[in-house]
C-alpha cells in the first residue's frame, strides 16, 4: 500500500487498470477521461462478469473479463502485470467490494477514485478527506456530495446490524428445528 503514503503524484503512468465498479454508462465517461488525461499510457479495463455485451469497446483499449471463480489466482495474475495506476468508481452502487479491494492487494504506484460525476480523486492519506466527502454524498443519494442525511442514509448505516440480527435469528430458529 505504498500509494497511500505518496505525497506527490509520480510521472505519467505507462500502464493503467480501470476496474469496473459502476454501470456501463459511467464507465464510458471514465474511460474517455483516462484516455484524455493519459494519452501515452496503455489502458486496460477489467469488466464485471457478463458485462462485455453492454460496454462499447474502444480501439487501443484492452478489455479483461472478471472470471467466475476470481479469487487469489486472479488477483495474483493482475498483480503480476504491475500496473502503474489503478482506477475505480465509488458511485454509491451496491456490491463489487472485492473489486474495490484489488488496488490494496496489487499495490500500484497510484490509485484514482472516481465519484459518480466522473471526477477523479487521488487516493492517499494526504487527500483522503475528499474521497470520504464524495462517499458520504453517494451514500445520501443526493445530487451533490455532502453530509449523510435522510431515511435512506439511516437504512444504509443500519443495514449491517439488521443483517446480522436476521442471520442470527434464522440460524437460531433453524437450529431448534433440527434439534441441535
URBELDA-V110198 format. One record per residue. N is the residue number from 1. PHI is phi in radians with two decimals (* if undefined). Layout:
BEGIN
n: [N:N]
phi: [PHI:PHI]
END
This chain:
BEGIN
n: [1:2:3:4:5:6:7:8:9:10:11:12:13:14:15:16:17:18:19:20:21:22:23:24:25:26:27:28:29:30:31:32:33:34:35:36:37:38:39:40:41:42:43:44:45:46:47:48:49:50:51:52:53:54:55:56:57:58:59:60:61:62:63:64:65:66:67:68:69:70:71:72:73:74:75:76:77:78:79:80:81:82:83:84:85:86:87:88:89:90:91:92:93:94:95:96:97:98:99:100:101:102:103:104:105:106:107:108:109:110:111:112:113:114:115:116:117:118:119:120:121:122:123:124:125:126:127:128:129:130:131:132:133:134:135:136:137:138:139:140:141:142:143:144:145:146:147:148:149:150:151:152:153:154:155:156:157:158:159:160:161:162:163:164:165:166:167:168:169:170:171:172:173:174:175:176:177:178:179:180]
phi: [*:-1.11:-1.10:-1.23:-1.91:-1.45:-1.46:-1.96:-1.25:-1.31:-1.07:-0.97:-1.26:-1.54:-2.23:-2.22:-1.99:-1.81:-1.73:-1.33:-2.20:-2.59:-1.30:-1.08:-1.16:-1.17:-1.05:-1.10:-1.12:-1.20:-1.07:-1.07:-1.13:-1.15:-1.17:-1.25:-1.26:-2.23:-1.21:-1.62:-1.71:-1.59:-1.71:-2.12:-1.98:-1.62:-1.54:-1.22:-1.09:1.02:-1.94:-1.04:-1.26:-1.67:-1.80:-1.43:-1.47:-1.75:-1.20:1.52:-1.96:-1.56:-2.02:-1.97:-1.66:-1.28:-1.21:-1.10:-1.39:0.98:1.38:-1.15:-1.10:-1.18:-1.09:-1.25:-1.21:-1.18:-1.13:-1.19:-1.35:0.89:-1.29:-1.34:-2.39:-2.13:-2.38:-2.61:-2.01:-1.84:-1.93:1.53:-1.37:-1.27:1.56:1.10:-1.18:-1.21:-1.17:-1.25:-1.49:-0.99:-1.09:-1.28:-1.44:-1.49:0.99:-1.34:-1.27:-2.34:-2.32:-1.90:-2.02:-1.68:-1.57:-1.31:-1.72:1.05:-1.82:-1.42:-2.29:-1.26:-1.69:-2.78:-1.14:-1.40:-2.17:-1.23:-1.05:-1.17:-1.15:-1.12:-1.12:-1.15:-1.11:-1.11:-1.17:-1.27:-1.24:-1.30:1.44:-1.36:-1.32:-2.09:-1.13:3.03:-1.19:-1.32:-2.44:1.61:-1.19:-1.11:-1.14:-1.11:-1.09:-1.16:-1.26:-1.54:-0.98:-1.08:-1.18:-1.15:-1.09:-1.09:-1.05:-1.14:-1.11:-1.16:-1.07:-1.23:-1.12:-1.16:-1.12:-1.26:-1.24:-1.22:-1.14:-1.31:1.66:-1.41]
END
